[in-house]
C-alpha cells in the first residue's frame, strides 16, 4: 500500500549525496517527488536521520534527511523546498516523462 502524500515519478539521475559528517557518495536517484526521493547506492554508509545535501547532476541541490535505509539505498525526505526546487523537480519529472513517451516506454 502506498503511504506517500505525493506521487513520485520514476527517474534515473546521477546524484552525489553529501552528509553533514563529511561523507560523500555517488548514487542514482530512482524516484522523486516534492516530498523526497529514493537513491540507489553501491555502499551503505548513510545512517537513518542523517542530514544530507543531494546534488543532482546538471540540476542543483536538495536538502533533506535520510528517512530510511535498505540494502538497495536510502530514502531521503526533503526538509523544505523552495519554489525553484519544486520547479526543478517538475522539470526532472517532465523530462523523464517526455523521454519515456518518445521511446515508447510506459
Short mmCIF file of the C-alpha atoms (twelve columns), coordinates in Angstrom:
data_MODEL
# 
_entry.id   MODEL 
# 
loop_
_atom_site.group_PDB 
_atom_site.id 
_atom_site.type_symbol 
_atom_site.label_atom_id 
_atom_site.label_alt_id 
_atom_site.label_comp_id 
_atom_site.label_asym_id 
_atom_site.label_seq_id 
_atom_site.Cartn_x 
_atom_site.Cartn_y 
_atom_site.Cartn_z 
_atom_site.pdbx_PDB_model_num 
ATOM 1   C CA . UNK A 1   0.000  0.000  0.000   1 
ATOM 2   C CA . UNK A 2   1.275  3.470  -0.935  1 
ATOM 3   C CA . UNK A 3   1.796  5.761  2.088   1 
ATOM 4   C CA . UNK A 4   3.353  8.751  0.367   1 
ATOM 5   C CA . UNK A 5   1.440  12.010 0.264   1 
ATOM 6   C CA . UNK A 6   2.628  12.882 -3.229  1 
ATOM 7   C CA . UNK A 7   3.159  10.588 -6.190  1 
ATOM 8   C CA . UNK A 8   6.780  10.077 -7.164  1 
ATOM 9   C CA . UNK A 9   7.905  9.949  -10.769 1 
ATOM 10  C CA . UNK A 10  10.385 7.306  -11.885 1 
ATOM 11  C CA . UNK A 11  13.783 8.713  -12.863 1 
ATOM 12  C CA . UNK A 12  17.363 7.627  -13.396 1 
ATOM 13  C CA . UNK A 13  19.538 10.540 -12.317 1 
ATOM 14  C CA . UNK A 14  23.147 10.605 -11.224 1 
ATOM 15  C CA . UNK A 15  23.403 12.249 -7.827  1 
ATOM 16  C CA . UNK A 16  26.031 12.929 -5.190  1 
ATOM 17  C CA . UNK A 17  24.954 12.635 -1.563  1 
ATOM 18  C CA . UNK A 18  26.869 14.825 0.891   1 
ATOM 19  C CA . UNK A 19  26.496 14.004 4.575   1 
ATOM 20  C CA . UNK A 20  26.891 16.615 7.283   1 
ATOM 21  C CA . UNK A 21  29.695 14.425 8.690   1 
ATOM 22  C CA . UNK A 22  31.766 14.932 5.523   1 
ATOM 23  C CA . UNK A 23  30.898 11.655 3.809   1 
ATOM 24  C CA . UNK A 24  30.183 11.755 0.083   1 
ATOM 25  C CA . UNK A 25  28.622 9.005  -2.033  1 
ATOM 26  C CA . UNK A 26  27.703 8.671  -5.673  1 
ATOM 27  C CA . UNK A 27  24.313 7.185  -6.406  1 
ATOM 28  C CA . UNK A 28  21.363 7.054  -8.758  1 
ATOM 29  C CA . UNK A 29  18.019 8.627  -7.903  1 
ATOM 30  C CA . UNK A 30  15.268 6.173  -8.883  1 
ATOM 31  C CA . UNK A 31  12.184 8.201  -7.984  1 
ATOM 32  C CA . UNK A 32  11.428 11.740 -6.862  1 
ATOM 33  C CA . UNK A 33  8.598  13.999 -5.694  1 
ATOM 34  C CA . UNK A 34  8.424  17.292 -3.851  1 
ATOM 35  C CA . UNK A 35  8.437  15.247 -0.618  1 
ATOM 36  C CA . UNK A 36  11.524 13.121 -1.223  1 
ATOM 37  C CA . UNK A 37  13.472 10.671 -3.337  1 
ATOM 38  C CA . UNK A 38  14.909 7.170  -3.314  1 
ATOM 39  C CA . UNK A 39  18.628 6.934  -4.070  1 
ATOM 40  C CA . UNK A 40  20.281 3.676  -5.035  1 
ATOM 41  C CA . UNK A 41  23.776 3.472  -3.523  1 
ATOM 42  C CA . UNK A 42  26.582 0.990  -4.104  1 
ATOM 43  C CA . UNK A 43  27.707 1.231  -0.487  1 
ATOM 44  C CA . UNK A 44  25.541 1.862  2.540   1 
ATOM 45  C CA . UNK A 45  27.362 4.489  4.573   1 
ATOM 46  C CA . UNK A 46  24.471 6.808  5.401   1 
ATOM 47  C CA . UNK A 47  22.546 6.254  8.604   1 
ATOM 48  C CA . UNK A 48  18.889 6.948  9.285   1 
ATOM 49  C CA . UNK A 49  18.154 10.533 10.330  1 
ATOM 50  C CA . UNK A 50  21.429 11.778 8.820   1 
ATOM 51  C CA . UNK A 51  21.130 15.276 7.358   1 
ATOM 52  C CA . UNK A 52  22.160 15.259 3.690   1 
ATOM 53  C CA . UNK A 53  22.526 17.548 0.706   1 
ATOM 54  C CA . UNK A 54  21.800 15.851 -2.623  1 
ATOM 55  C CA . UNK A 55  23.470 17.301 -5.712  1 
ATOM 56  C CA . UNK A 56  21.620 16.435 -8.888  1 
ATOM 57  C CA . UNK A 57  23.900 16.331 -11.908 1 
ATOM 58  C CA . UNK A 58  23.079 19.296 -14.149 1 
ATOM 59  C CA . UNK A 59  20.421 20.450 -11.699 1 
ATOM 60  C CA . UNK A 60  21.068 21.806 -8.267  1 
ATOM 61  C CA . UNK A 61  20.969 20.822 -4.626  1 
ATOM 62  C CA . UNK A 62  18.152 19.478 -2.461  1 
ATOM 63  C CA . UNK A 63  18.422 19.354 1.339   1 
ATOM 64  C CA . UNK A 64  16.876 16.584 3.382   1 
ATOM 65  C CA . UNK A 65  17.386 13.788 5.850   1 
ATOM 66  C CA . UNK A 66  17.622 10.024 5.499   1 
ATOM 67  C CA . UNK A 67  14.161 8.703  6.353   1 
ATOM 68  C CA . UNK A 68  15.053 5.036  5.804   1 
ATOM 69  C CA . UNK A 69  17.896 2.820  4.691   1 
ATOM 70  C CA . UNK A 70  17.898 -0.549 2.995   1 
ATOM 71  C CA . UNK A 71  20.022 -2.962 1.002   1 
ATOM 72  C CA . UNK A 72  19.467 -1.010 -2.211  1 
ATOM 73  C CA . UNK A 73  19.870 2.552  -0.949  1 
ATOM 74  C CA . UNK A 74  18.304 5.358  1.043   1 
ATOM 75  C CA . UNK A 75  15.012 7.208  1.134   1 
ATOM 76  C CA . UNK A 76  15.547 10.931 1.554   1 
ATOM 77  C CA . UNK A 77  12.778 13.193 2.793   1 
ATOM 78  C CA . UNK A 78  13.170 16.849 1.913   1 
ATOM 79  C CA . UNK A 79  13.137 19.260 4.860   1 
ATOM 80  C CA . UNK A 80  11.578 22.109 2.948   1 
ATOM 81  C CA . UNK A 81  11.929 23.089 -0.647  1 
ATOM 82  C CA . UNK A 82  11.788 26.428 -2.388  1 
ATOM 83  C CA . UNK A 83  9.692  27.253 -5.414  1 
ATOM 84  C CA . UNK A 84  12.872 26.918 -7.526  1 
ATOM 85  C CA . UNK A 85  13.447 23.423 -6.179  1 
ATOM 86  C CA . UNK A 86  9.809  22.478 -6.863  1 
ATOM 87  C CA . UNK A 87  10.293 23.734 -10.407 1 
ATOM 88  C CA . UNK A 88  13.488 21.657 -10.750 1 
ATOM 89  C CA . UNK A 89  11.654 18.516 -9.603  1 
ATOM 90  C CA . UNK A 90  8.812  19.246 -12.029 1 
ATOM 91  C CA . UNK A 91  11.300 19.662 -14.883 1 
ATOM 92  C CA . UNK A 92  13.042 16.396 -13.990 1 
ATOM 93  C CA . UNK A 93  9.709  14.547 -13.982 1 
ATOM 94  C CA . UNK A 94  8.598  16.181 -17.244 1 
ATOM 95  C CA . UNK A 95  11.930 15.364 -18.906 1 
ATOM 96  C CA . UNK A 96  11.651 11.732 -17.799 1 
ATOM 97  C CA . UNK A 97  8.023  11.539 -18.987 1 
ATOM 98  C CA . UNK A 98  8.917  13.079 -22.366 1 
ATOM 99  C CA . UNK A 99  11.864 10.696 -22.836 1 
ATOM 100 C CA . UNK A 100 9.734  7.657  -21.933 1 
ATOM 101 C CA . UNK A 101 6.957  8.792  -24.264 1 
ATOM 102 C CA . UNK A 102 9.344  9.334  -27.203 1 
ATOM 103 C CA . UNK A 103 10.953 5.906  -26.729 1 
ATOM 104 C CA . UNK A 104 7.586  4.170  -26.357 1 
ATOM 105 C CA . UNK A 105 8.200  3.162  -22.751 1 
ATOM 106 C CA . UNK A 106 5.296  3.139  -20.331 1 
# 
